[in-house]
Amino acid sequence: MGTINYIKHLNAVFVNISKDSRLNPTHISLYFALFYLWNVNFFRDEFYINRDDVMKLAKIGSKTTYHRCIKELNHWMYFEYLPSHNSFHGSKIRMFNFCTNNGQVMDSSQTKNCTSAGQALVSINKHIQTITNQKNNNKQQDFKNSNLKDPENLNKLVKVDQYLDNLGTATNKNYNEPL
């Protein structure tokens, strides 16, 4: 099938999923479980799946739900599903490349993005913070203007004793007293 760009393919799939109102979370989970298996199989044109493994990956507990969703995704052209009807030989899956015109039809702008050979451009517009916190600025100015050498200000500073017993664990306790 040629090379698959993992990120571009996922972006194209997300666009399709967001536009497709027929899909529920089970369909999406099943598709991504199959996409993971496709990736594990090095994006081969077709690969074989085991129903139990796919159900575990997709977190689907019912065989009925699994078969309903996989047949619907096949019908809606997200991939091609060829059941084997043999529990010892897995079913065959052919995934479509959503970044080319071979798979499901997409809008032209998305197709251009997927087939481009260059680096994808990302907007660098960032939120500009225009409001400054005046509260902290005043505190900094007050600290800078304070005279620490003044004896009145020295009395305001709290002395910290590293050996101070804040929890009161050093004193003898009377264990007969209630808490």
LINNOR-V949007 format. One record per helix or strand of 2 or more residues. SS is the DSSP state (A for helix, B for strand). FROM is the first residue (numbers start at 0). TO is the last residue. If there is no record, write none. Layout:
ss->{SS:SS}
from->{FROM:FROM}
to->{TO:TO}
//
This chain:
ss->{A:A:B:A:A:B:B:A:A:A}
from->{5:24:46:50:62:78:90:107:133:150}
to->{18:39:48:57:74:81:94:114:144:155}
//
